[in-house]
Amino acid sequence: MPGSYKPPYYTRSAVLFLIFNRPDTTQKVFEQIRKVRPKKLYIAADGPRANCPADVELCSKARDIMSLVDWDCEIKTSFRAENAGCKEGVSAAITWFFEQEEEGIILEDDCVPANSFFWFCDALLEKYRYDDRVRHITGCNLQHGQKWGNGTYYFSRMTHVWGWAGWRRAWTDYDKNLSRFEKEEMMNKLRDIFDDPVVLESYAKIFDELKAGKIDAWGYQLDFANFFHQGLTIIPNENLVSNIGFRADATHTHDSNSIYADIPVTEIDQIIYPEKMRPEKQAESVILQHVFKTRPPKNRNFNWLRKIRKKARSILKTAAALLLFG
């Protein structure tokens, strides 16, 4: 056991803070980072978009956040002069972070963590440091009160990125263009994990779109790397990170009425390890049913199977809107 959580808690891990053009949400996330006083704080900022004049001032205000660091801290920055986009900007920033750190915590500018999120990450980064089966620790729980297993957390094959922690050893497998992966080999891995035709067809479509450079996202690739290496993600049974970025100026999460918007956080004060180290497939189904609409009719006839491909074509818009994959 890592002991009990007692605030105020100061994190042992380096923190990467990803920011862009929302100084108000940036401030809220920063205030939570400030409470845990990381000894190393990395701040990565994408540049203003050429077709959005307002970005110049907004990006500048967001970057001013570094002037508010008032504790003993080594600050490293990576500020882009021009906009790289979600895929290139975020993935390059995380690569920059892991080039210098063996492990650490990553937060985006709309993901507000509980104080105990940092304690949770610190403890599990250490516990699974050399366990290659575990590749990802997330802070968000999207199960709306449903708990899985008898531990403080459960395992999944899916990687949520609204506040997370990880190791260099896992990130080295990340491939933003999927150039190291062949489709048939990837699909064989996916068939070992999922048996729903809608899910398989949807992931095949996403894989093709990523390969063709048609999706400006970075998180799908993290999922594919996890699937390919049969890795496990740690997901807390309480929500430790709230996404406050569901609004009109968001890159993907525009629907303020989403069931995943502004989920309250809960502080945890102990960590109970799960008895068994295996993925909770039913928990994955809860997410997949919402993202991929996986509720097949009772009679799986030709007409239903024919509809799968049509359904998969619309899946990208739904999944991207949720931003579960970055």
Secondary structure, DSSP 4 states (H G I P E B T S, - for coil): ------SS----S-EEEEE-S-HHHHHHHHHHHHHH--SEEEEEEPPPPTT-THHHHHHHHHHGGGGG--SS-EEEEEE-SS--HHHHHHHHHHHHHHHH-SEEEEEETTEEEPHHHHHHHHHHHHHTTT-TTEEEEE----STT---SSSSEEEESS---SSEEEEHHHHTT--TT-TT--HHHHHHHHHHH---HHHHHHHHHHHHHHHTT----SHHHHHHHHHHTT-EEEEESS--EEE---STTSSS---TT-TTTTPPP---------SS-SB-HHHHHHHHHHHS-----SS--HHHHHHHHHHHHHHHHHHHHHTTT-
